[in-house]
Structures are given as C-alpha cells and as structure tokens.
C-alpha cells in the first residue's frame, strides 16, 4: 500500500523531469488516484473545479489546472498521512519477527518509500 500511495503522490507532486514522464499522467489516462479522490471528497470550490476538468481527455492546460488544484487543496497531504498509517502498521507487524536481514529490509522499505514524498 505504501508503495502505491507514494507512486500516486509522486505522479502528482514531482516534476516532469523527476518522473521522466509528464506529471499527472494518471489523470490524463483517466485514473483517479487517492490524492485526487481526497481532493474531490474535501468538497467546496476546489472539488467542483477539479470535477469539471476530470472525466474527459485532458490537454496540457487542463492537466496543469488539475495538478494545481490537487497540489493546493490537501489531497496529497491526506494521502501521505494514510501512507504514514500503513508504515506504522508495518512497523508494528514486524516487532515480533526475528532480527534478520529480511526483517531489517521489511522495516526499512516502507520508511524509505515514504521519505521520498516528505
């Protein structure tokens, strides 16, 4: 879950150069990820503006408008908070495991992923 949420956040928060592809690609493809859904669920004018843009093929200007709305209205932050909850759950699940290289990797991976979007 952490990997997928981080991937979704990066698609909306990283630059085209950082991603190696256009940011917001999921929205352009009609895939509405967790940060987008959180922004829509927050309601109000931003959600209405975002809903007006989504649901049809997006040109670059519409993609940029949608990115701006999601970036500035809490969707990304809410998704990161959920990822943090999953990291905590993973850490708790690993507490009783023996201290092996595999366990160390299991403990490290979710935090490393999350660090890429903090």
N, C-alpha and C positions, 0 to 999 in steps of 0.2 A: 504494500500500500504506500509506504513512504516513497519508494522509487517512482511510482506512478504520479503521486501528488507533486513531487519535486519536478518531474518531467513536465507536468501540466503548468506548473508555476513558471518554469524556465521558458516555456513556449510563449508565455505572455509577458515576461519581465526582462528577458535577455534581449540583446540587440541582434540584428540580422547577422552581423559579423561573428558574434559569440556563438550563435547557433549553427552557423554555416547554412542556414536556410532562412526564409523570411519568418520573422516572429509573427505569432498569431496564426500560424499555418493551420492549426486545428480548427479555428473558427472559419477560416477560408474554406476548409473542407466540409464545413457543416457539423463539426464535432464540438460540442459544448462541454468543456471540462469543468471540474469542480470550482475553480475561481470564477468562471463565467456564471455558473449556476448560483454561487453565493451572491454575486453582484445582482443578478436578477431577483433573487429571494429577498435582498435588502429593501427592495421596493423604491418608491419615490421616483423623482425625475430621472436620475441616472439609469434606473432599471428600465423605465419606459423608453428612454433614448437608445439603450442597448437593444432592447427588444425590437425597436423599429429598424435597426440596422441588420440584425440577425435574421435568419430564415430565408435568405436569398443569397445568390452569389455575391461575394464582396469584391469590390475593386480596391485599389490601394488606399484611396482616401477613406473609404468606409472601414476597411480593416484598421487603419490608423485611428479613426474615431472610436471604434470598439475597443481597441487596445487602451486608449487613453481613459475611457470610462472604467474599464476593469481595473486598470492600474491605480486609479484615484478614488475608488469607492469601496475599498475593503475586501474585495473578493480574494485578492492574493494573500492578504494578511490572514483572512479566515482559513484559507486552505493550508497555510503554513502552520497555524495553530492546530489544525486537525492532524497534520503530519507529526507535530511535536507530541501529540497524544499517542500516536502509533509508536513513536520512538520510545516513549516511556513504557508502553505496554510491552514492547520487545525487550527492553532492559529488564523489566520485572520477570518476563518469561525465561530469561537467561540466568537469573540469580541462582537457581539451584543446579545448574549444569556444571559439570566438572571444568576446571580451568585448563582447557586445551587450546591449541592453535585455532581450531574451528570455532570454539566458543568466543575467543577473542575477536575473530573476524565477524561473528554474528553480532557482537556488541558494538564493534567499530562501524560497520557498514551503514546502519541507519543514521548515525550521527554525522558521518562523513557526507552522506547524501544531503541531509538537512542543512549542513553548513554551507552548501553551495548556493542556497537561496536566502540565507540570513544576512 
